[in-house]
């Protein structure tokens, strides 16, 4: 089990009045896509690859 690291600080800026983007944004390999109500970041799924050599970095 992982231990909690008290030195880590995550700052998130959330718009009070969000607006729709003009075009979709590529999320890349692994990206934060949201945040839960308790502050836990939500990540996009990682890409699947058959061998380590074919995995994006």
Secondary structure, DSSP 8 states (H G I E B T S, - for coil): -----TT--------SS----SS-----SS-EEEE-TTS-EEE------SSGGGS--
